[in-house]
Amino acid sequence: MKPMTAKELRGKSIKELVNLRKETKKKLFEMRMKNAVRALKETHLIKIAKRNIARINTVLKEKLTQWK
């Protein structure tokens, strides 16, 4: 998982962003479960996933306020 930029997220549609957020949240949940049983080697990916979700939420909010 790599950090996403707001620039690349702004190029996506609202449906794509919602699906991407859902997918990223699912991955974050899986990483948290692995981390709980000490099976996750790359724990820094949890932080990256959280930030990606926050960026997606920010861009979604921007798009929804422009859409109204």
PDB file of N, CA, C and O in Angstrom, chain B, residues numbered from 101:
ATOM      1  N   MET B 101       0.847  -1.179   0.000  1.00  0.00           N
ATOM      2  CA  MET B 101       0.000   0.000   0.000  1.00  0.00           C
ATOM      3  C   MET B 101       0.886   1.233   0.000  1.00  0.00           C
ATOM      4  O   MET B 101       1.824   1.345   0.790  1.00  0.00           O
ATOM      5  N   LYS B 102       0.574   2.152  -0.896  1.00  0.00           N
ATOM      6  CA  LYS B 102       1.361   3.369  -0.985  1.00  0.00           C
ATOM      7  C   LYS B 102       0.487   4.559  -0.603  1.00  0.00           C
ATOM      8  O   LYS B 102      -0.734   4.507  -0.747  1.00  0.00           O
ATOM      9  N   PRO B 103       1.105   5.621  -0.121  1.00  0.00           N
ATOM     10  CA  PRO B 103       0.323   6.817   0.197  1.00  0.00           C
ATOM     11  C   PRO B 103      -0.288   7.416  -1.066  1.00  0.00           C
ATOM     12  O   PRO B 103       0.383   7.539  -2.091  1.00  0.00           O
ATOM     13  N   MET B 104      -1.542   7.782  -0.988  1.00  0.00           N
ATOM     14  CA  MET B 104      -2.231   8.397  -2.123  1.00  0.00           C
ATOM     15  C   MET B 104      -2.118   9.901  -1.999  1.00  0.00           C
ATOM     16  O   MET B 104      -2.057  10.437  -0.893  1.00  0.00           O
ATOM     17  N   THR B 105      -2.092  10.575  -3.123  1.00  0.00           N
ATOM     18  CA  THR B 105      -2.073  12.031  -3.085  1.00  0.00           C
ATOM     19  C   THR B 105      -3.482  12.551  -3.339  1.00  0.00           C
ATOM     20  O   THR B 105      -4.295  11.895  -3.992  1.00  0.00           O
ATOM     21  N   ALA B 106      -3.751  13.722  -2.820  1.00  0.00           N
ATOM     22  CA  ALA B 106      -5.059  14.329  -3.021  1.00  0.00           C
ATOM     23  C   ALA B 106      -5.274  14.627  -4.499  1.00  0.00           C
ATOM     24  O   ALA B 106      -6.402  14.593  -4.990  1.00  0.00           O
ATOM     25  N   LYS B 107      -4.200  14.914  -5.195  1.00  0.00           N
ATOM     26  CA  LYS B 107      -4.291  15.231  -6.623  1.00  0.00           C
ATOM     27  C   LYS B 107      -4.827  14.041  -7.414  1.00  0.00           C
ATOM     28  O   LYS B 107      -5.706  14.204  -8.260  1.00  0.00           O
ATOM     29  N   GLU B 108      -4.306  12.852  -7.144  1.00  0.00           N
ATOM     30  CA  GLU B 108      -4.784  11.669  -7.863  1.00  0.00           C
ATOM     31  C   GLU B 108      -6.189  11.280  -7.431  1.00  0.00           C
ATOM     32  O   GLU B 108      -6.940  10.703  -8.218  1.00  0.00           O
ATOM     33  N   LEU B 109      -6.555  11.588  -6.193  1.00  0.00           N
ATOM     34  CA  LEU B 109      -7.908  11.269  -5.721  1.00  0.00           C
ATOM     35  C   LEU B 109      -8.947  12.210  -6.326  1.00  0.00           C
ATOM     36  O   LEU B 109     -10.084  11.803  -6.562  1.00  0.00           O
ATOM     37  N   ARG B 110      -8.571  13.458  -6.578  1.00  0.00           N
ATOM     38  CA  ARG B 110      -9.519  14.416  -7.152  1.00  0.00           C
ATOM     39  C   ARG B 110      -9.900  14.049  -8.578  1.00  0.00           C
ATOM     40  O   ARG B 110     -10.929  14.494  -9.085  1.00  0.00           O
ATOM     41  N   GLY B 111      -9.077  13.242  -9.218  1.00  0.00           N
ATOM     42  CA  GLY B 111      -9.371  12.809 -10.577  1.00  0.00           C
ATOM     43  C   GLY B 111     -10.383  11.674 -10.649  1.00  0.00           C
ATOM     44  O   GLY B 111     -10.796  11.290 -11.743  1.00  0.00           O
ATOM     45  N   LYS B 112     -10.785  11.138  -9.524  1.00  0.00           N
ATOM     46  CA  LYS B 112     -11.722  10.015  -9.487  1.00  0.00           C
ATOM     47  C   LYS B 112     -13.142  10.517  -9.250  1.00  0.00           C
ATOM     48  O   LYS B 112     -13.352  11.604  -8.712  1.00  0.00           O
ATOM     49  N   SER B 113     -14.109   9.706  -9.660  1.00  0.00           N
ATOM     50  CA  SER B 113     -15.512  10.054  -9.451  1.00  0.00           C
ATOM     51  C   SER B 113     -15.911   9.731  -8.008  1.00  0.00           C
ATOM     52  O   SER B 113     -15.156   9.106  -7.262  1.00  0.00           O
ATOM     53  N   ILE B 114     -17.105  10.169  -7.639  1.00  0.00           N
ATOM     54  CA  ILE B 114     -17.599   9.935  -6.280  1.00  0.00           C
ATOM     55  C   ILE B 114     -17.779   8.439  -6.024  1.00  0.00           C
ATOM     56  O   ILE B 114     -17.439   7.951  -4.946  1.00  0.00           O
ATOM     57  N   LYS B 115     -18.312   7.706  -7.011  1.00  0.00           N
ATOM     58  CA  LYS B 115     -18.493   6.256  -6.843  1.00  0.00           C
ATOM     59  C   LYS B 115     -17.160   5.557  -6.660  1.00  0.00           C
ATOM     60  O   LYS B 115     -17.038   4.658  -5.827  1.00  0.00           O
ATOM     61  N   GLU B 116     -16.153   5.961  -7.434  1.00  0.00           N
ATOM     62  CA  GLU B 116     -14.825   5.352  -7.312  1.00  0.00           C
ATOM     63  C   GLU B 116     -14.236   5.624  -5.931  1.00  0.00           C
ATOM     64  O   GLU B 116     -13.620   4.746  -5.327  1.00  0.00           O
ATOM     65  N   LEU B 117     -14.430   6.846  -5.438  1.00  0.00           N
ATOM     66  CA  LEU B 117     -13.902   7.200  -4.119  1.00  0.00           C
ATOM     67  C   LEU B 117     -14.582   6.398  -3.017  1.00  0.00           C
ATOM     68  O   LEU B 117     -13.922   5.948  -2.081  1.00  0.00           O
ATOM     69  N   VAL B 118     -15.884   6.218  -3.120  1.00  0.00           N
ATOM     70  CA  VAL B 118     -16.619   5.451  -2.110  1.00  0.00           C
ATOM     71  C   VAL B 118     -16.145   3.998  -2.109  1.00  0.00           C
ATOM     72  O   VAL B 118     -15.936   3.408  -1.049  1.00  0.00           O
ATOM     73  N   ASN B 119     -15.975   3.426  -3.303  1.00  0.00           N
ATOM     74  CA  ASN B 119     -15.482   2.047  -3.392  1.00  0.00           C
ATOM     75  C   ASN B 119     -14.061   1.926  -2.868  1.00  0.00           C
ATOM     76  O   ASN B 119     -13.727   0.956  -2.186  1.00  0.00           O
ATOM     77  N   LEU B 120     -13.221   2.910  -3.185  1.00  0.00           N
ATOM     78  CA  LEU B 120     -11.838   2.907  -2.716  1.00  0.00           C
ATOM     79  C   LEU B 120     -11.775   3.009  -1.192  1.00  0.00           C
ATOM     80  O   LEU B 120     -10.961   2.341  -0.554  1.00  0.00           O
ATOM     81  N   ARG B 121     -12.635   3.846  -0.613  1.00  0.00           N
ATOM     82  CA  ARG B 121     -12.682   3.981   0.850  1.00  0.00           C
ATOM     83  C   ARG B 121     -13.117   2.674   1.498  1.00  0.00           C
ATOM     84  O   ARG B 121     -12.549   2.253   2.506  1.00  0.00           O
ATOM     85  N   LYS B 122     -14.123   2.035   0.916  1.00  0.00           N
ATOM     86  CA  LYS B 122     -14.609   0.754   1.448  1.00  0.00           C
ATOM     87  C   LYS B 122     -13.512  -0.307   1.394  1.00  0.00           C
ATOM     88  O   LYS B 122     -13.310  -1.055   2.351  1.00  0.00           O
ATOM     89  N   GLU B 123     -12.822  -0.360   0.287  1.00  0.00           N
ATOM     90  CA  GLU B 123     -11.735  -1.328   0.098  1.00  0.00           C
ATOM     91  C   GLU B 123     -10.579  -1.061   1.072  1.00  0.00           C
ATOM     92  O   GLU B 123     -10.010  -1.992   1.642  1.00  0.00           O
ATOM     93  N   THR B 124     -10.240   0.220   1.253  1.00  0.00           N
ATOM     94  CA  THR B 124      -9.145   0.580   2.150  1.00  0.00           C
ATOM     95  C   THR B 124      -9.504   0.292   3.598  1.00  0.00           C
ATOM     96  O   THR B 124      -8.652  -0.143   4.372  1.00  0.00           O
ATOM     97  N   LYS B 125     -10.758   0.530   3.973  1.00  0.00           N
ATOM     98  CA  LYS B 125     -11.197   0.221   5.333  1.00  0.00           C
ATOM     99  C   LYS B 125     -11.146  -1.278   5.605  1.00  0.00           C
ATOM    100  O   LYS B 125     -10.808  -1.711   6.706  1.00  0.00           O
ATOM    101  N   LYS B 126     -11.485  -2.061   4.585  1.00  0.00           N
ATOM    102  CA  LYS B 126     -11.434  -3.516   4.727  1.00  0.00           C
ATOM    103  C   LYS B 126      -9.989  -3.968   4.938  1.00  0.00           C
ATOM    104  O   LYS B 126      -9.718  -4.816   5.788  1.00  0.00           O
ATOM    105  N   LYS B 127      -9.064  -3.400   4.163  1.00  0.00           N
ATOM    106  CA  LYS B 127      -7.645  -3.737   4.309  1.00  0.00           C
ATOM    107  C   LYS B 127      -7.128  -3.325   5.684  1.00  0.00           C
ATOM    108  O   LYS B 127      -6.356  -4.051   6.309  1.00  0.00           O
ATOM    109  N   LEU B 128      -7.564  -2.142   6.152  1.00  0.00           N
ATOM    110  CA  LEU B 128      -7.150  -1.665   7.470  1.00  0.00           C
ATOM    111  C   LEU B 128      -7.623  -2.621   8.561  1.00  0.00           C
ATOM    112  O   LEU B 128      -6.870  -2.931   9.485  1.00  0.00           O
ATOM    113  N   PHE B 129      -8.862  -3.089   8.460  1.00  0.00           N
ATOM    114  CA  PHE B 129      -9.389  -4.036   9.433  1.00  0.00           C
ATOM    115  C   PHE B 129      -8.555  -5.314   9.454  1.00  0.00           C
ATOM    116  O   PHE B 129      -8.202  -5.825  10.517  1.00  0.00           O
ATOM    117  N   GLU B 130      -8.248  -5.821   8.261  1.00  0.00           N
ATOM    118  CA  GLU B 130      -7.444  -7.042   8.176  1.00  0.00           C
ATOM    119  C   GLU B 130      -6.061  -6.836   8.788  1.00  0.00           C
ATOM    120  O   GLU B 130      -5.546  -7.714   9.481  1.00  0.00           O
ATOM    121  N   MET B 131      -5.466  -5.677   8.531  1.00  0.00           N
ATOM    122  CA  MET B 131      -4.144  -5.392   9.100  1.00  0.00           C
ATOM    123  C   MET B 131      -4.205  -5.293  10.622  1.00  0.00           C
ATOM    124  O   MET B 131      -3.290  -5.743  11.312  1.00  0.00           O
ATOM    125  N   ARG B 132      -5.279  -4.707  11.144  1.00  0.00           N
ATOM    126  CA  ARG B 132      -5.428  -4.596  12.594  1.00  0.00           C
ATOM    127  C   ARG B 132      -5.570  -5.966  13.244  1.00  0.00           C
ATOM    128  O   ARG B 132      -5.020  -6.217  14.317  1.00  0.00           O
ATOM    129  N   MET B 133      -6.309  -6.844  12.586  1.00  0.00           N
ATOM    130  CA  MET B 133      -6.472  -8.194  13.127  1.00  0.00           C
ATOM    131  C   MET B 133      -5.138  -8.951  13.101  1.00  0.00           C
ATOM    132  O   MET B 133      -4.796  -9.639  14.063  1.00  0.00           O
ATOM    133  N   LYS B 134      -4.401  -8.826  12.020  1.00  0.00           N
ATOM    134  CA  LYS B 134      -3.093  -9.468  11.941  1.00  0.00           C
ATOM    135  C   LYS B 134      -2.147  -8.899  12.991  1.00  0.00           C
ATOM    136  O   LYS B 134      -1.367  -9.630  13.601  1.00  0.00           O
ATOM    137  N   ASN B 135      -2.226  -7.589  13.195  1.00  0.00           N
ATOM    138  CA  ASN B 135      -1.355  -6.945  14.170  1.00  0.00           C
ATOM    139  C   ASN B 135      -1.690  -7.413  15.591  1.00  0.00           C
ATOM    140  O   ASN B 135      -0.804  -7.521  16.440  1.00  0.00           O
ATOM    141  N   ALA B 136      -2.957  -7.686  15.839  1.00  0.00           N
ATOM    142  CA  ALA B 136      -3.376  -8.127  17.169  1.00  0.00           C
ATOM    143  C   ALA B 136      -2.790  -9.488  17.529  1.00  0.00           C
ATOM    144  O   ALA B 136      -2.537  -9.766  18.701  1.00  0.00           O
ATOM    145  N   VAL B 137      -2.577 -10.328  16.533  1.00  0.00           N
ATOM    146  CA  VAL B 137      -2.002 -11.649  16.799  1.00  0.00           C
ATOM    147  C   VAL B 137      -0.515 -11.687  16.437  1.00  0.00           C
ATOM    148  O   VAL B 137       0.085 -12.757  16.325  1.00  0.00           O
ATOM    149  N   ARG B 138       0.057 -10.516  16.260  1.00  0.00           N
ATOM    150  CA  ARG B 138       1.488 -10.352  15.969  1.00  0.00           C
ATOM    151  C   ARG B 138       1.916 -11.032  14.666  1.00  0.00           C
ATOM    152  O   ARG B 138       3.039 -11.525  14.564  1.00  0.00           O
ATOM    153  N   ALA B 139       1.030 -11.059  13.674  1.00  0.00           N
ATOM    154  CA  ALA B 139       1.357 -11.661  12.379  1.00  0.00           C
ATOM    155  C   ALA B 139       1.719 -10.610  11.337  1.00  0.00           C
ATOM    156  O   ALA B 139       2.174 -10.950  10.245  1.00  0.00           O
ATOM    157  N   LEU B 140       1.521  -9.341  11.666  1.00  0.00           N
ATOM    158  CA  LEU B 140       1.798  -8.266  10.713  1.00  0.00           C
ATOM    159  C   LEU B 140       3.233  -7.788  10.895  1.00  0.00           C
ATOM    160  O   LEU B 140       3.603  -7.305  11.965  1.00  0.00           O
ATOM    161  N   LYS B 141       4.024  -7.922   9.862  1.00  0.00           N
ATOM    162  CA  LYS B 141       5.434  -7.517   9.932  1.00  0.00           C
ATOM    163  C   LYS B 141       5.616  -6.031   9.648  1.00  0.00           C
ATOM    164  O   LYS B 141       6.478  -5.381  10.239  1.00  0.00           O
ATOM    165  N   GLU B 142       4.793  -5.492   8.733  1.00  0.00           N
ATOM    166  CA  GLU B 142       4.936  -4.094   8.316  1.00  0.00           C
ATOM    167  C   GLU B 142       3.850  -3.250   8.979  1.00  0.00           C
ATOM    168  O   GLU B 142       2.848  -2.907   8.351  1.00  0.00           O
ATOM    169  N   THR B 143       4.056  -2.924  10.238  1.00  0.00           N
ATOM    170  CA  THR B 143       3.029  -2.210  10.996  1.00  0.00           C
ATOM    171  C   THR B 143       2.850  -0.769  10.528  1.00  0.00           C
ATOM    172  O   THR B 143       1.828  -0.153  10.830  1.00  0.00           O
ATOM    173  N   HIS B 144       3.803  -0.227   9.810  1.00  0.00           N
ATOM    174  CA  HIS B 144       3.684   1.141   9.318  1.00  0.00           C
ATOM    175  C   HIS B 144       2.561   1.278   8.286  1.00  0.00           C
ATOM    176  O   HIS B 144       2.101   2.388   8.017  1.00  0.00           O
ATOM    177  N   LEU B 145       2.122   0.169   7.714  1.00  0.00           N
ATOM    178  CA  LEU B 145       1.052   0.213   6.723  1.00  0.00           C
ATOM    179  C   LEU B 145      -0.285   0.620   7.344  1.00  0.00           C
ATOM    180  O   LEU B 145      -1.160   1.139   6.651  1.00  0.00           O
ATOM    181  N   ILE B 146      -0.443   0.386   8.644  1.00  0.00           N
ATOM    182  CA  ILE B 146      -1.670   0.797   9.330  1.00  0.00           C
ATOM    183  C   ILE B 146      -1.791   2.318   9.298  1.00  0.00           C
ATOM    184  O   ILE B 146      -2.863   2.854   9.019  1.00  0.00           O
ATOM    185  N   LYS B 147      -0.705   3.002   9.580  1.00  0.00           N
ATOM    186  CA  LYS B 147      -0.695   4.458   9.569  1.00  0.00           C
ATOM    187  C   LYS B 147      -0.981   4.995   8.167  1.00  0.00           C
ATOM    188  O   LYS B 147      -1.728   5.961   8.007  1.00  0.00           O
ATOM    189  N   ILE B 148      -0.388   4.370   7.163  1.00  0.00           N
ATOM    190  CA  ILE B 148      -0.599   4.802   5.779  1.00  0.00           C
ATOM    191  C   ILE B 148      -2.065   4.617   5.391  1.00  0.00           C
ATOM    192  O   ILE B 148      -2.649   5.488   4.746  1.00  0.00           O
ATOM    193  N   ALA B 149      -2.659   3.497   5.777  1.00  0.00           N
ATOM    194  CA  ALA B 149      -4.067   3.229   5.455  1.00  0.00           C
ATOM    195  C   ALA B 149      -4.988   4.255   6.113  1.00  0.00           C
ATOM    196  O   ALA B 149      -5.936   4.733   5.490  1.00  0.00           O
ATOM    197  N   LYS B 150      -4.709   4.591   7.369  1.00  0.00           N
ATOM    198  CA  LYS B 150      -5.531   5.592   8.069  1.00  0.00           C
ATOM    199  C   LYS B 150      -5.468   6.936   7.368  1.00  0.00           C
ATOM    200  O   LYS B 150      -6.486   7.610   7.204  1.00  0.00           O
ATOM    201  N   ARG B 151      -4.273   7.321   6.956  1.00  0.00           N
ATOM    202  CA  ARG B 151      -4.109   8.604   6.271  1.00  0.00           C
ATOM    203  C   ARG B 151      -4.784   8.599   4.906  1.00  0.00           C
ATOM    204  O   ARG B 151      -5.366   9.601   4.491  1.00  0.00           O
ATOM    205  N   ASN B 152      -4.704   7.461   4.207  1.00  0.00           N
ATOM    206  CA  ASN B 152      -5.373   7.360   2.913  1.00  0.00           C
ATOM    207  C   ASN B 152      -6.885   7.511   3.071  1.00  0.00           C
ATOM    208  O   ASN B 152      -7.532   8.181   2.267  1.00  0.00           O
ATOM    209  N   ILE B 153      -7.440   6.894   4.097  1.00  0.00           N
ATOM    210  CA  ILE B 153      -8.879   7.004   4.347  1.00  0.00           C
ATOM    211  C   ILE B 153      -9.247   8.457   4.645  1.00  0.00           C
ATOM    212  O   ILE B 153     -10.272   8.949   4.172  1.00  0.00           O
ATOM    213  N   ALA B 154      -8.423   9.134   5.421  1.00  0.00           N
ATOM    214  CA  ALA B 154      -8.682  10.541   5.739  1.00  0.00           C
ATOM    215  C   ALA B 154      -8.625  11.401   4.475  1.00  0.00           C
ATOM    216  O   ALA B 154      -9.445  12.302   4.298  1.00  0.00           O
ATOM    217  N   ARG B 155      -7.659  11.125   3.598  1.00  0.00           N
ATOM    218  CA  ARG B 155      -7.561  11.878   2.344  1.00  0.00           C
ATOM    219  C   ARG B 155      -8.777  11.625   1.460  1.00  0.00           C
ATOM    220  O   ARG B 155      -9.314  12.550   0.850  1.00  0.00           O
ATOM    221  N   ILE B 156      -9.203  10.373   1.397  1.00  0.00           N
ATOM    222  CA  ILE B 156     -10.383  10.038   0.595  1.00  0.00           C
ATOM    223  C   ILE B 156     -11.606  10.759   1.143  1.00  0.00           C
ATOM    224  O   ILE B 156     -12.394  11.312   0.375  1.00  0.00           O
ATOM    225  N   ASN B 157     -11.772  10.761   2.462  1.00  0.00           N
ATOM    226  CA  ASN B 157     -12.909  11.453   3.083  1.00  0.00           C
ATOM    227  C   ASN B 157     -12.883  12.946   2.789  1.00  0.00           C
ATOM    228  O   ASN B 157     -13.926  13.550   2.540  1.00  0.00           O
ATOM    229  N   THR B 158     -11.704  13.539   2.818  1.00  0.00           N
ATOM    230  CA  THR B 158     -11.569  14.969   2.545  1.00  0.00           C
ATOM    231  C   THR B 158     -11.982  15.285   1.114  1.00  0.00           C
ATOM    232  O   THR B 158     -12.741  16.226   0.880  1.00  0.00           O
ATOM    233  N   VAL B 159     -11.494  14.514   0.168  1.00  0.00           N
ATOM    234  CA  VAL B 159     -11.820  14.757  -1.244  1.00  0.00           C
ATOM    235  C   VAL B 159     -13.305  14.491  -1.494  1.00  0.00           C
ATOM    236  O   VAL B 159     -13.940  15.214  -2.261  1.00  0.00           O
ATOM    237  N   LEU B 160     -13.860  13.463  -0.856  1.00  0.00           N
ATOM    238  CA  LEU B 160     -15.297  13.192  -0.986  1.00  0.00           C
ATOM    239  C   LEU B 160     -16.123  14.370  -0.473  1.00  0.00           C
ATOM    240  O   LEU B 160     -17.100  14.774  -1.104  1.00  0.00           O
ATOM    241  N   LYS B 161     -15.732  14.905   0.651  1.00  0.00           N
ATOM    242  CA  LYS B 161     -16.447  16.051   1.231  1.00  0.00           C
ATOM    243  C   LYS B 161     -16.385  17.246   0.284  1.00  0.00           C
ATOM    244  O   LYS B 161     -17.383  17.937   0.079  1.00  0.00           O
ATOM    245  N   GLU B 162     -15.196  17.486  -0.298  1.00  0.00           N
ATOM    246  CA  GLU B 162     -15.045  18.585  -1.250  1.00  0.00           C
ATOM    247  C   GLU B 162     -15.970  18.392  -2.452  1.00  0.00           C
ATOM    248  O   GLU B 162     -16.659  19.323  -2.869  1.00  0.00           O
ATOM    249  N   LYS B 163     -15.978  17.188  -2.999  1.00  0.00           N
ATOM    250  CA  LYS B 163     -16.796  16.918  -4.179  1.00  0.00           C
ATOM    251  C   LYS B 163     -18.288  17.034  -3.865  1.00  0.00           C
ATOM    252  O   LYS B 163     -19.058  17.541  -4.681  1.00  0.00           O
ATOM    253  N   LEU B 164     -18.693  16.566  -2.693  1.00  0.00           N
ATOM    254  CA  LEU B 164     -20.113  16.624  -2.342  1.00  0.00           C
ATOM    255  C   LEU B 164     -20.579  18.054  -2.099  1.00  0.00           C
ATOM    256  O   LEU B 164     -21.719  18.389  -2.421  1.00  0.00           O
ATOM    257  N   THR B 165     -19.723  18.903  -1.541  1.00  0.00           N
ATOM    258  CA  THR B 165     -20.132  20.295  -1.317  1.00  0.00           C
ATOM    259  C   THR B 165     -20.166  21.074  -2.633  1.00  0.00           C
ATOM    260  O   THR B 165     -20.972  21.992  -2.786  1.00  0.00           O
ATOM    261  N   GLN B 166     -19.297  20.716  -3.585  1.00  0.00           N
ATOM    262  CA  GLN B 166     -19.335  21.360  -4.906  1.00  0.00           C
ATOM    263  C   GLN B 166     -20.550  20.888  -5.695  1.00  0.00           C
ATOM    264  O   GLN B 166     -21.114  21.644  -6.486  1.00  0.00           O
ATOM    265  N   TRP B 167     -20.945  19.656  -5.483  1.00  0.00           N
ATOM    266  CA  TRP B 167     -22.028  19.051  -6.232  1.00  0.00           C
ATOM    267  C   TRP B 167     -23.384  19.665  -5.868  1.00  0.00           C
ATOM    268  O   TRP B 167     -24.286  19.732  -6.703  1.00  0.00           O
ATOM    269  N   LYS B 168     -23.520  20.113  -4.615  1.00  0.00           N
ATOM    270  CA  LYS B 168     -24.802  20.664  -4.151  1.00  0.00           C
ATOM    271  C   LYS B 168     -25.120  21.976  -4.806  1.00  0.00           C
ATOM    272  O   LYS B 168     -26.161  22.569  -4.525  1.00  0.00           O
TER     273      LYS B 168
END
